[in-house]
Amino acid sequence: MSQSPANMSQGFSATNLDSPNLDFVRANAVLMVVVFHVLGFFGIKQAGPFSLEAMGHLGVLVFFVHTCLVLMFSLERQLERFGRRRFFLAFMVRRCFRIYPLSLLTVAVIAVFKLPLAGHPWSMHWSLMSGRDIVSNLLLVQNFTGSTSIPAPLWSLPLEMQMYLLLPFLFLLARKLESALILAGLCLSVTAALSVWMHFGHGYHLQYVPCFLPGILAYKLSLRQGPGWAFPGLAALLWICLAVYMLLGTTHAGWIVCFTLGAAIPQFADMSSRWLGRASHLVARYSYGIYLTHYFCLWLAFVKLQFLPKAVQGFVFAGVVWLIPVILYHFLEQPLINVGRRLAEEGLISSPAEALASRAA
């Protein structure tokens, strides 16, 4: 989610979608994943009682909450523009053009050049892929076919794509409910029912549903003015949740952390620090590319260039883990995001006058 520094003093609300707090949350999420994989590559997977693997996993769960919240705002705008009959198609067209281009390129490059990017980054091996595996990764349906995700971070994208199919319905439901308290009760009821179902050995394929639902709750809470607590409280809460999850690391702990963050995010005023807001914005903007390409950056810097001094390898990694996502964003992601937006708008706007106005905008 993008914003200008001028917006940073405003509180979080449905009318101020350029909240630097959301960028801060997203930036922290991707950094959790990257830091875990870098430390894991060098054999550091535990810090006392704290599991670094749990830190990386929580980063993905926070992504789920954040993405669901941001997309609820997107659905709100598309409902106003296209109406109830057509906003689902507009939403899906835009999401496909957002998610698939970079994931398709990543899988294709790994498959064509047989890069050793399977499994955890510390294993760095090539996994023999059948045509079925490659197609599953390209279509983002590995969780249905049982194929290995290559690169490993790709495992979360099928879950996101499948959640997108339900999100418009959940958006309409959230708008229809009278209060956020009722929605919170429904989220907790679904989570409790799933917990019981999993206790009897079923429903594990749905275990991440309670990690998406708090994003819907956060959206509902944002429709009213929150208390506007100071931003440092949000940062402290996020890191406390991280410490708790690194200690526990269980599915239920993840659900609790996600629900806590979903309920809390709308309660805080936006950060006042311009430099932190700008840094969070930049990391958040390129976070998708960082998430999908940092395995390649690890391999390039620390395996392919292992003959270089360690300090030089570190500089190479720091450079490419930033440079590659920036290049991909501006030359692949952003152009195709614009294509998806134009296709959605020009294909669904009813009158020629509206289509012409859309092109002019």
C-alpha positions as CSV (number, residue, x, y, z in Angstrom):
1,M,0.0,0.0,0.0
2,S,1.5,3.3,-1.0
3,Q,1.5,6.6,0.7
4,S,3.1,10.0,0.7
5,P,4.7,11.5,3.8
6,A,2.0,14.1,4.0
7,N,-0.5,11.4,4.9
8,M,1.5,10.0,7.8
9,S,-0.1,12.1,10.5
10,Q,-3.6,10.9,9.8
11,G,-5.2,8.2,11.8
12,F,-6.1,4.8,10.3
13,S,-9.5,4.7,8.8
14,A,-11.4,3.5,5.8
15,T,-11.1,7.0,4.2
16,N,-7.3,7.1,4.8
17,L,-6.1,4.0,3.0
18,D,-2.5,5.2,2.7
19,S,-1.6,4.3,6.2
20,P,2.1,3.9,6.9
21,N,1.2,1.6,9.7
22,L,0.1,-1.0,7.2
23,D,3.3,-0.6,5.3
24,F,5.2,-1.1,8.6
25,V,3.3,-4.3,9.3
26,R,4.0,-5.6,5.8
27,A,7.6,-4.6,5.9
28,N,8.1,-6.5,9.2
29,A,6.4,-9.5,7.8
30,V,8.7,-9.9,4.8
31,L,11.8,-9.1,7.0
32,M,10.8,-11.9,9.4
33,V,10.8,-14.4,6.5
34,V,14.1,-13.1,5.0
35,V,16.0,-12.9,8.3
36,F,15.0,-16.5,9.2
37,H,16.1,-17.8,5.8
38,V,19.4,-16.0,6.0
39,L,20.2,-17.1,9.5
40,G,19.0,-20.7,8.7
41,F,21.4,-20.8,5.7
42,F,24.2,-20.3,8.1
43,G,22.9,-22.9,10.5
44,I,21.3,-20.6,13.0
45,K,17.7,-21.8,13.6
46,Q,17.3,-21.2,17.3
47,A,18.0,-18.3,19.6
48,G,17.8,-19.7,23.1
49,P,14.1,-20.7,23.6
50,F,13.0,-18.8,20.5
51,S,12.5,-20.7,17.3
52,L,13.6,-18.7,14.2
53,E,11.6,-21.0,12.0
54,A,8.5,-19.8,13.9
55,M,9.6,-16.2,13.1
56,G,9.6,-16.9,9.4
57,H,6.3,-18.7,9.6
58,L,4.7,-15.8,11.5
59,G,5.9,-13.5,8.7
60,V,3.6,-15.3,6.3
61,L,0.7,-15.3,8.7
62,V,1.0,-11.6,9.1
63,F,1.0,-11.3,5.3
64,F,-2.3,-13.1,5.3
65,V,-3.9,-10.6,7.8
66,H,-2.4,-7.6,6.0
67,T,-3.4,-8.8,2.5
68,C,-6.9,-9.6,3.5
69,L,-7.4,-6.1,5.1
70,V,-6.0,-4.2,2.1
71,L,-8.1,-6.2,-0.3
72,M,-11.2,-5.4,1.6
73,F,-10.6,-1.8,0.8
74,S,-10.0,-2.7,-2.8
75,L,-13.3,-4.5,-3.0
76,E,-15.0,-1.5,-1.5
77,R,-13.8,0.7,-4.3
78,Q,-14.6,-1.9,-7.0
79,L,-18.1,-2.4,-5.6
80,E,-18.7,1.4,-5.8
81,R,-17.3,1.5,-9.4
82,F,-18.7,-1.7,-11.0
83,G,-21.7,-2.7,-8.9
84,R,-22.4,-6.0,-7.1
85,R,-22.8,-8.0,-10.3
86,R,-19.4,-7.1,-11.8
87,F,-17.1,-6.3,-9.0
88,F,-16.0,-9.9,-8.4
89,L,-14.7,-10.2,-12.0
90,A,-12.9,-6.9,-11.7
91,F,-11.3,-8.0,-8.5
92,M,-10.2,-11.3,-9.8
93,V,-8.7,-9.9,-13.0
94,R,-6.7,-7.4,-11.1
95,R,-5.5,-10.0,-8.5
96,C,-4.4,-12.4,-11.3
97,F,-2.4,-9.7,-13.0
98,R,-0.8,-8.8,-9.6
99,I,0.1,-12.3,-8.4
100,Y,0.8,-14.5,-11.5
101,P,3.4,-12.5,-13.6
102,L,6.2,-12.6,-11.0
103,S,5.3,-16.1,-9.8
104,L,5.3,-17.4,-13.4
105,L,8.6,-15.8,-14.1
106,T,10.2,-17.2,-10.9
107,V,9.0,-20.8,-11.5
108,A,10.0,-20.7,-15.2
109,V,13.5,-19.4,-14.5
110,I,14.1,-22.1,-11.8
111,A,12.7,-24.9,-14.0
112,V,14.5,-23.9,-17.2
113,F,17.9,-23.4,-15.6
114,K,17.4,-26.1,-12.9
115,L,18.5,-23.8,-10.1
116,P,19.1,-25.5,-6.8
117,L,16.3,-23.6,-5.0
118,A,14.1,-26.4,-3.6
119,G,13.4,-27.0,0.1
120,H,14.9,-24.8,2.8
121,P,17.6,-22.4,1.8
122,W,20.3,-24.3,3.7
123,S,19.7,-27.4,1.5
124,M,20.2,-25.6,-1.8
125,H,19.4,-28.5,-4.1
126,W,17.6,-29.0,-7.4
127,S,14.4,-31.0,-7.0
128,L,13.6,-33.1,-10.1
129,M,10.2,-31.7,-11.3
130,S,7.8,-33.5,-13.5
131,G,5.6,-31.7,-16.1
132,R,2.8,-32.0,-13.6
133,D,4.9,-30.4,-10.8
134,I,5.9,-27.5,-13.1
135,V,2.3,-26.9,-14.2
136,S,1.1,-27.0,-10.6
137,N,3.6,-24.4,-9.6
138,L,2.8,-22.2,-12.6
139,L,-1.0,-22.4,-11.8
140,L,-0.4,-22.1,-8.1
141,V,-2.3,-25.2,-7.2
142,Q,0.5,-27.2,-5.5
143,N,-1.6,-27.6,-2.3
144,F,-4.1,-29.6,-4.4
145,T,-1.7,-31.7,-6.4
146,G,0.8,-32.3,-3.6
147,S,3.7,-30.9,-5.7
148,T,6.7,-29.3,-4.1
149,S,6.7,-25.5,-4.2
150,I,9.8,-24.2,-6.0
151,P,10.9,-21.9,-4.6
152,A,9.7,-22.9,-1.2
153,P,8.1,-19.5,-0.3
154,L,5.7,-20.2,-3.2
155,W,3.7,-22.4,-0.8
156,S,1.6,-19.5,0.5
157,L,0.4,-18.2,-2.9
158,P,-2.1,-21.0,-3.6
159,L,-3.7,-20.2,-0.3
160,E,-4.0,-16.6,-1.2
161,M,-5.4,-17.2,-4.6
162,Q,-8.0,-19.6,-3.2
163,M,-8.9,-17.1,-0.5
164,Y,-9.5,-14.5,-3.2
165,L,-12.4,-16.6,-4.5
166,L,-14.2,-16.3,-1.2
167,L,-13.2,-12.8,-0.3
168,P,-15.9,-10.8,-2.2
169,F,-18.6,-12.9,-0.5
170,L,-16.9,-12.3,2.9
171,F,-16.7,-8.6,2.1
172,L,-20.4,-8.4,1.4
173,L,-21.1,-10.3,4.6
174,A,-18.9,-8.0,6.7
175,R,-20.7,-4.9,5.2
176,K,-24.1,-6.5,6.1
177,L,-23.3,-7.2,9.7
178,E,-24.4,-4.5,12.1
179,S,-21.3,-4.4,14.3
180,A,-17.7,-5.5,14.4
181,L,-18.5,-7.4,17.6
182,I,-20.8,-9.7,15.7
183,L,-18.1,-10.3,13.1
184,A,-15.5,-11.0,15.8
185,G,-17.9,-13.5,17.2
186,L,-18.3,-15.2,13.8
187,C,-14.5,-15.3,13.3
188,L,-14.0,-16.9,16.7
189,S,-16.8,-19.4,16.1
190,V,-15.3,-20.5,12.8
191,T,-11.9,-20.8,14.5
192,A,-13.3,-22.8,17.4
193,A,-15.2,-25.1,15.0
194,L,-12.1,-25.7,12.9
195,S,-10.1,-26.4,16.1
196,V,-12.5,-29.1,17.1
197,W,-12.5,-30.6,13.6
198,M,-8.7,-30.7,13.5
199,H,-8.7,-32.3,16.9
200,F,-10.5,-35.3,15.3
201,G,-8.0,-35.4,12.5
202,H,-9.7,-33.4,9.8
203,G,-9.7,-30.0,8.3
204,Y,-5.9,-29.4,8.2
205,H,-6.2,-28.0,4.7
206,L,-8.2,-25.2,6.2
207,Q,-5.8,-24.4,9.0
208,Y,-4.9,-21.0,7.6
209,V,-8.5,-19.7,7.3
210,P,-8.3,-18.2,10.8
211,C,-5.3,-16.3,9.7
212,F,-7.1,-14.5,6.9
213,L,-10.3,-13.7,8.8
214,P,-8.8,-11.1,11.2
215,G,-8.1,-9.0,8.1
216,I,-11.8,-8.8,7.6
217,L,-12.3,-7.9,11.2
218,A,-9.7,-5.1,10.9
219,Y,-11.6,-3.7,7.9
220,K,-14.9,-3.7,9.8
221,L,-13.2,-2.0,12.8
222,S,-11.7,0.6,10.6
223,L,-15.2,1.8,9.5
224,R,-15.5,3.6,12.8
225,Q,-13.1,6.0,14.5
226,G,-10.7,4.1,16.8
227,P,-9.1,5.4,20.0
228,G,-6.0,6.5,18.1
229,W,-3.4,5.0,20.4
230,A,0.2,6.0,19.7
231,F,2.0,4.1,17.0
232,P,4.8,2.7,19.2
233,G,2.2,0.6,20.9
234,L,1.5,-1.2,17.6
235,A,5.2,-1.8,17.0
236,A,5.5,-3.2,20.6
237,L,2.4,-5.4,20.1
238,L,3.7,-6.8,16.8
239,W,7.1,-7.7,18.4
240,I,5.5,-9.1,21.5
241,C,3.3,-11.3,19.3
242,L,6.5,-12.4,17.5
243,A,8.2,-13.3,20.7
244,V,5.2,-15.3,21.9
245,Y,4.9,-17.2,18.7
246,M,8.6,-17.9,18.6
247,L,8.2,-19.5,22.0
248,L,5.1,-21.5,21.2
249,G,5.0,-22.0,17.5
250,T,1.7,-23.8,17.4
251,T,-1.2,-23.5,15.0
252,H,-3.4,-22.2,17.8
253,A,-0.9,-19.6,18.8
254,G,-0.8,-18.4,15.2
255,W,-4.5,-18.0,15.2
256,I,-4.4,-16.0,18.4
257,V,-1.7,-13.8,17.2
258,C,-3.5,-13.1,13.9
259,F,-6.8,-12.3,15.7
260,T,-5.0,-10.0,18.1
261,L,-3.3,-8.1,15.3
262,G,-6.5,-7.9,13.2
263,A,-8.4,-6.4,16.2
264,A,-5.6,-4.1,17.1
265,I,-4.3,-2.6,13.9
266,P,-7.2,-0.1,13.4
267,Q,-6.9,1.2,17.0
268,F,-3.6,3.0,16.4
269,A,-2.9,6.4,15.0
270,D,-0.4,6.5,12.1
271,M,3.3,6.8,12.9
272,S,4.7,10.4,12.9
273,S,8.2,9.4,11.9
274,R,8.8,10.3,8.3
275,W,12.0,8.3,7.8
276,L,10.4,5.1,9.3
277,G,7.3,5.7,7.2
278,R,9.3,6.1,4.0
279,A,11.5,3.1,4.8
280,S,8.4,0.9,5.5
281,H,6.8,2.1,2.3
282,L,9.8,1.1,0.2
283,V,10.2,-2.3,1.7
284,A,6.4,-2.9,1.5
285,R,6.3,-1.8,-2.2
286,Y,8.9,-4.4,-3.2
287,S,8.0,-7.0,-0.6
288,Y,6.5,-9.4,-3.1
289,G,9.6,-9.5,-5.2
290,I,11.8,-9.8,-2.0
291,Y,9.7,-12.7,-0.9
292,L,9.9,-14.6,-4.1
293,T,13.5,-13.9,-5.1
294,H,15.5,-13.9,-1.8
295,Y,16.3,-17.6,-2.2
296,F,17.9,-16.8,-5.5
297,C,19.9,-14.0,-3.9
298,L,21.1,-16.3,-1.1
299,W,22.2,-18.9,-3.7
300,L,23.9,-16.3,-5.9
301,A,25.8,-14.5,-3.1
302,F,26.8,-17.4,-0.8
303,V,26.9,-20.4,-3.1
304,K,27.7,-19.3,-6.6
305,L,30.1,-16.6,-5.3
306,Q,31.5,-18.6,-2.4
307,F,35.0,-18.0,-3.6
308,L,34.7,-14.4,-2.6
309,P,35.5,-13.1,0.9
310,K,32.5,-13.4,3.3
311,A,32.2,-9.7,3.6
312,V,32.0,-9.3,-0.1
313,Q,29.4,-12.1,-0.3
314,G,27.3,-10.2,2.3
315,F,27.5,-7.0,0.3
316,V,26.4,-8.8,-2.8
317,F,23.5,-10.3,-1.0
318,A,22.4,-7.0,0.4
319,G,22.6,-5.4,-3.0
320,V,20.8,-8.0,-5.1
321,V,18.1,-8.8,-2.5
322,W,17.1,-5.1,-3.0
323,L,18.1,-4.5,-6.6
324,I,16.4,-7.5,-8.2
325,P,12.9,-6.8,-6.6
326,V,13.2,-3.2,-7.6
327,I,13.9,-4.0,-11.2
328,L,11.2,-6.7,-11.4
329,Y,8.6,-4.3,-9.8
330,H,9.2,-1.5,-12.3
331,F,9.7,-3.6,-15.4
332,L,7.3,-6.5,-14.8
333,E,5.0,-6.1,-11.8
334,Q,3.9,-2.5,-12.1
335,P,3.3,-2.6,-15.9
336,L,1.2,-5.7,-15.6
337,I,-0.7,-4.3,-12.6
338,N,-1.7,-1.4,-14.9
339,V,-2.7,-3.8,-17.6
340,G,-4.9,-5.7,-15.2
341,R,-6.5,-2.5,-14.0
342,R,-7.2,-1.3,-17.5
343,L,-8.6,-4.7,-18.5
344,A,-10.9,-4.7,-15.5
345,E,-12.1,-1.2,-16.0
346,E,-12.5,-1.1,-19.8
347,G,-14.0,-4.6,-20.0
348,L,-16.6,-4.0,-17.2
349,I,-17.6,-0.3,-17.5
350,S,-21.0,-0.2,-19.2
351,S,-21.0,2.9,-21.3
352,P,-18.6,4.2,-23.9
353,A,-18.4,7.5,-22.2
354,E,-17.3,5.9,-19.0
355,A,-14.7,3.8,-20.9
356,L,-13.3,7.0,-22.5
357,A,-13.2,8.8,-19.2
358,S,-11.3,5.8,-17.7
359,R,-8.7,5.9,-20.5
360,A,-8.2,9.6,-20.0
361,A,-7.7,9.1,-16.3
